[in-house]
Amino acid sequence: MTPFNLSATLNALRILKSPTLLHPQLTIPTFDHLPIPLSTALKADIRAVILDKDNCFAVPYVKEVYPAYKDTFEKLRKEYGDRLLIVSNSAGTDDDGGHLEADILEKDTRVKVLRHSTKKPGCYPEIMSYLTSKTDVTRADQVAIVGDRLFTDVLMANMMGSWAVWVKTGVVDSERTFYGRVERGLLGVIKWGGGKAPVPIGGVWRG
């Protein structure tokens, strides 16, 4: 059973006021279509990349990169180094007892897994606090968020003023799930109504 995500439930209410928060700036079919470097595709100064884990580059709750995506993952790791950060709503959260899953995932991927007390989409202050202290990131619009969920990854990116890269089809096709159908249906309505993705504009982070 998927643990309850209070952060997603509360922040989803923002969509009632600003539905375009669900609209990504870039959509890719699957993770292996991710353009590297992202600065070229987004035409922006992307200094750090945040990766969702479950169903983005890994099978949900499996602590290793999906075999078909290993080449892309390695290219991404070499391009961004310590400016690549995994932010999961499983590994690294308070649900991850002793952060054992995060430790295993870091060992397998050689990428830092953020330890965070609030789940996505509400953990962006923790993300920015880490990036501004450990990397050359000074603004939220220097960050790209890559993930398969509109209500967590894309919503968080737009809330924090970053770039949202939506992986339309995850390792397991989310269109077959109830939540996936709801998310895609809402995005379709937003696009039908003429909604556009927000333009990431962020000043120097003061969080």
C-alpha positions as CSV (number, residue, x, y, z in Angstrom):
1,M,0.0,0.0,0.0
2,T,1.3,3.5,-0.9
3,P,1.8,5.6,2.3
4,F,-0.5,8.6,2.7
5,N,0.9,11.8,1.4
6,L,-0.5,14.7,3.3
7,S,1.8,17.2,1.4
8,A,0.3,16.2,-1.9
9,T,-3.2,16.3,-0.6
10,L,-2.9,19.8,0.8
11,N,-0.9,21.3,-2.0
12,A,-3.3,19.8,-4.6
13,L,-5.7,22.5,-3.4
14,R,-3.5,25.1,-5.1
15,I,-4.6,23.7,-8.4
16,L,-8.1,25.0,-7.9
17,K,-6.7,28.5,-8.0
18,S,-3.9,27.9,-10.5
19,P,-4.5,24.9,-12.6
20,T,-1.5,25.5,-14.9
21,L,0.7,24.4,-12.0
22,L,0.1,20.9,-13.4
23,H,1.5,21.9,-16.8
24,P,5.1,20.8,-17.5
25,Q,7.5,22.9,-19.5
26,L,8.8,19.8,-21.2
27,T,7.2,16.4,-21.8
28,I,9.3,13.3,-22.8
29,P,7.9,9.9,-23.7
30,T,10.1,7.9,-21.4
31,F,13.2,8.5,-19.2
32,D,15.6,7.4,-21.9
33,H,14.4,10.3,-24.1
34,L,15.7,12.8,-21.6
35,P,17.8,15.4,-23.4
36,I,21.3,15.9,-21.9
37,P,22.3,18.5,-21.1
38,L,18.8,19.9,-20.2
39,S,20.0,23.5,-20.7
40,T,19.9,23.0,-24.5
41,A,16.3,21.7,-24.6
42,L,15.0,24.2,-22.1
43,K,17.1,27.1,-23.3
44,A,17.9,27.9,-19.7
45,D,20.8,27.9,-17.3
46,I,20.2,24.5,-15.7
47,R,22.7,23.9,-13.0
48,A,21.1,21.0,-11.1
49,V,18.7,18.2,-11.8
50,I,16.3,16.6,-9.4
51,L,15.2,13.1,-10.2
52,D,12.1,11.3,-9.0
53,K,12.8,7.6,-8.4
54,D,9.7,5.3,-8.4
55,N,8.4,4.8,-11.9
56,C,10.7,7.4,-13.3
57,F,14.1,5.6,-13.6
58,A,13.3,2.6,-11.5
59,V,10.5,0.1,-10.9
60,P,8.5,1.3,-7.9
61,Y,10.2,0.3,-4.6
62,V,13.1,-1.3,-6.4
63,K,16.4,0.2,-5.3
64,E,18.3,0.2,-8.6
65,V,18.1,1.8,-12.1
66,Y,15.8,0.0,-14.6
67,P,18.1,-1.8,-17.0
68,A,16.8,-0.1,-20.1
69,Y,17.6,3.3,-18.6
70,K,21.1,2.7,-17.2
71,D,22.8,4.4,-20.2
72,T,20.8,7.5,-19.9
73,F,21.2,7.6,-16.1
74,E,25.0,7.3,-16.4
75,K,25.2,10.1,-19.0
76,L,23.1,12.2,-16.6
77,R,25.3,11.4,-13.7
78,K,28.5,12.2,-15.6
79,E,27.0,15.5,-16.9
80,Y,25.8,16.8,-13.5
81,G,27.9,15.0,-10.9
82,D,27.0,16.2,-7.4
83,R,24.4,18.6,-8.9
84,L,22.2,15.5,-9.6
85,L,20.0,14.7,-6.7
86,I,17.4,12.0,-6.2
87,V,14.3,13.1,-4.3
88,S,11.8,10.3,-3.7
89,N,8.6,9.9,-1.7
90,S,9.9,6.5,-0.5
91,A,13.6,6.4,-0.1
92,G,14.9,9.2,2.1
93,T,11.6,10.0,3.8
94,D,10.5,9.4,7.3
95,D,8.8,6.2,6.0
96,D,12.3,4.9,5.2
97,G,13.3,3.6,8.6
98,G,16.9,4.6,9.4
99,H,17.0,5.7,5.7
100,L,18.2,2.3,4.8
101,E,16.6,2.4,1.4
102,A,18.3,5.7,0.7
103,D,21.7,4.2,1.7
104,I,21.2,1.2,-0.7
105,L,20.0,3.5,-3.5
106,E,23.0,5.8,-3.1
107,K,25.4,2.8,-3.2
108,D,23.8,1.4,-6.4
109,T,23.4,4.7,-8.3
110,R,26.3,6.7,-6.9
111,V,23.9,9.7,-6.6
112,K,23.0,11.5,-3.5
113,V,19.5,10.8,-2.1
114,L,17.9,13.7,-0.2
115,R,16.8,13.0,3.3
116,H,13.6,15.0,3.8
117,S,10.9,15.2,6.4
118,T,8.1,16.5,4.1
119,K,7.1,14.6,1.0
120,K,6.8,16.1,-2.5
121,P,5.5,18.5,-3.5
122,G,6.0,20.3,-0.2
123,C,9.7,19.5,0.3
124,Y,11.1,22.1,-2.1
125,P,12.5,24.3,0.7
126,E,14.6,21.3,1.8
127,I,15.7,20.8,-1.8
128,M,16.8,24.4,-2.3
129,S,18.5,24.5,1.1
130,Y,20.6,21.5,0.1
131,L,21.4,22.8,-3.4
132,T,22.3,26.3,-2.4
133,S,24.6,25.0,0.3
134,K,26.3,22.2,-1.7
135,T,26.3,23.5,-5.3
136,D,26.5,26.7,-7.3
137,V,22.7,26.9,-7.5
138,T,21.4,30.3,-6.3
139,R,18.0,30.4,-7.9
140,A,15.1,28.0,-8.3
141,D,15.0,28.6,-12.1
142,Q,18.4,27.0,-12.3
143,V,16.9,23.7,-11.3
144,A,15.0,21.1,-13.4
145,I,12.7,18.5,-11.8
146,V,12.3,15.2,-13.7
147,G,9.4,12.8,-12.8
148,D,6.4,10.9,-13.9
149,R,3.8,12.4,-11.5
150,L,1.9,15.7,-12.2
151,F,0.6,16.1,-8.7
152,T,4.0,15.7,-7.1
153,D,6.9,16.3,-9.4
154,V,5.4,18.8,-11.9
155,L,3.4,20.6,-9.2
156,M,6.5,21.0,-7.0
157,A,8.6,22.3,-9.9
158,N,6.1,25.0,-10.7
159,M,5.5,25.9,-7.0
160,M,9.2,26.5,-6.5
161,G,9.7,28.3,-9.8
162,S,11.8,25.6,-11.4
163,W,11.5,23.7,-14.7
164,A,9.2,20.6,-14.8
165,V,10.2,17.7,-17.1
166,W,7.3,15.2,-17.2
167,V,8.1,11.6,-18.0
168,K,4.8,10.7,-19.7
169,T,5.2,7.0,-19.5
170,G,7.0,5.5,-16.5
171,V,8.6,2.2,-16.1
172,V,5.1,1.0,-15.3
173,D,2.6,2.9,-17.5
174,S,0.7,5.2,-15.1
175,E,-2.1,5.6,-17.6
176,R,-3.3,2.2,-16.3
177,T,-3.7,3.5,-12.7
178,F,-6.5,5.5,-11.3
179,Y,-4.3,8.4,-10.3
180,G,-2.5,8.4,-13.6
181,R,-5.8,8.7,-15.5
182,V,-7.0,11.5,-13.3
183,E,-3.8,13.4,-13.8
184,R,-3.8,13.0,-17.5
185,G,-7.4,13.9,-17.7
186,L,-6.9,17.2,-15.8
187,L,-3.9,18.1,-17.9
188,G,-6.0,17.5,-21.0
189,V,-8.7,19.9,-19.7
190,I,-6.0,22.5,-18.9
191,K,-4.6,22.3,-22.4
192,W,-8.0,22.3,-24.0
193,G,-8.8,25.5,-22.1
194,G,-5.7,27.2,-23.5
195,G,-3.6,26.8,-20.3
196,K,0.2,27.2,-20.7
197,A,3.1,26.0,-18.5
198,P,4.2,28.7,-16.1
199,V,7.5,30.5,-17.0
200,P,10.1,29.7,-14.3
201,I,11.2,33.1,-12.9
202,G,13.0,33.0,-9.6
203,G,15.1,35.4,-7.7
204,V,18.0,34.5,-5.4
205,W,16.8,31.9,-3.0
206,R,16.3,33.2,0.5
207,G,14.7,30.2,2.1
